[in-house]
Amino acid sequence: SLASGTLSQDGSVDLFVGCYRATEFYEADRRPFIVMWDGDKITKRWTGSYIGNDGFLTGDFEDIDEDGLDELVLTVRIENTGIVKRYYSWQTFTFTFIDETIID
């Protein structure tokens, strides 16, 4: 999946890029990459293997607390729970879990 939003007040546009790939320590799975577009070049903001230790189905941005900055929204499938939307805020270097909503 691919989405755009604004995670911080640094003037860049953030892009969520969902990729399917293996890493040195993990088998192939969906991986979230967050990059920044400053109008001239793309640089990485966050490129870990997982956010919240769960694979995701989709990723998006939404300003859920209406502060003018977007939060990351990952739709994940949780065994024995179903489909869940998880909300994360950007904290300078990493994401912090905010809340989740069961949607199916």
C-alpha positions in Angstrom: 0.0 0.0 0.0 1.0 3.6 -0.5 -0.2 6.7 1.4 0.8 10.3 2.1 0.5 12.5 5.1 2.3 14.8 7.5 3.8 13.4 10.7 5.8 16.4 11.8 6.2 20.1 11.4 9.4 19.8 9.4 7.7 20.9 6.1 8.0 17.5 4.5 5.4 15.2 3.1 5.6 11.7 4.6 5.0 8.6 2.4 4.0 5.2 3.7 5.3 2.5 1.4 4.3 -1.0 2.2 6.7 -3.6 0.8 6.9 -7.3 0.8 10.5 -8.5 1.5 12.7 -10.5 3.7 15.4 -9.0 6.0 18.5 -10.4 7.5 16.6 -11.5 10.6 13.1 -12.0 9.4 11.3 -14.1 6.7 9.6 -12.3 3.9 6.6 -10.4 5.1 4.9 -7.0 4.7 7.3 -4.2 5.9 6.4 -0.6 6.5 8.7 2.1 5.2 8.2 5.8 6.0 10.0 8.2 3.8 10.0 12.0 3.6 9.6 14.2 0.5 11.0 17.7 1.0 10.1 19.0 -2.5 13.6 18.1 -3.8 14.6 14.7 -2.5 13.3 11.6 -0.7 15.0 10.6 2.5 14.0 7.9 5.0 12.2 8.8 8.2 11.6 5.2 9.5 12.5 1.9 8.0 12.1 -0.8 10.7 10.8 -4.4 10.2 7.6 -4.0 12.2 5.6 -1.5 14.0 3.9 -3.0 17.0 5.3 -6.5 16.1 2.4 -7.3 13.7 2.3 -7.6 10.0 -0.1 -5.2 8.4 -2.7 -5.4 5.6 -2.7 -1.7 4.8 -1.2 1.6 6.0 -2.6 5.1 5.9 -2.4 8.5 7.6 -5.1 10.3 9.5 -5.2 13.2 12.0 -7.2 11.4 14.7 -6.5 13.9 17.5 -7.1 16.9 15.2 -3.7 18.6 16.1 -2.8 19.3 12.4 -0.4 16.3 12.3 -1.2 12.9 11.0 -1.0 9.6 12.9 -0.1 6.3 11.2 -3.0 3.9 10.9 -2.2 0.3 10.3 -4.9 -2.3 9.5 -3.7 -5.6 10.9 -5.1 -9.1 11.2 -4.9 -10.5 14.7 -5.4 -14.2 15.3 -8.5 -14.9 17.4 -9.5 -11.2 17.2 -10.0 -10.3 13.6 -9.2 -7.2 11.6 -8.0 -4.3 13.8 -7.0 -0.7 13.0 -4.1 0.4 15.1 -3.1 4.1 15.6 0.4 5.3 16.1 1.9 8.8 16.7 5.3 9.8 15.4 7.8 10.7 18.3 10.9 12.2 16.6 12.6 8.8 16.1 9.9 6.1 16.3 6.2 5.4 16.6 4.2 5.1 19.8 1.0 3.1 20.0 -2.1 5.2 20.7 -5.2 3.0 20.4 -6.9 0.3 18.3 -10.4 -0.4 17.0 -11.7 -3.8 16.0 -13.3 -3.5 12.6 -14.2 -7.1 11.6 
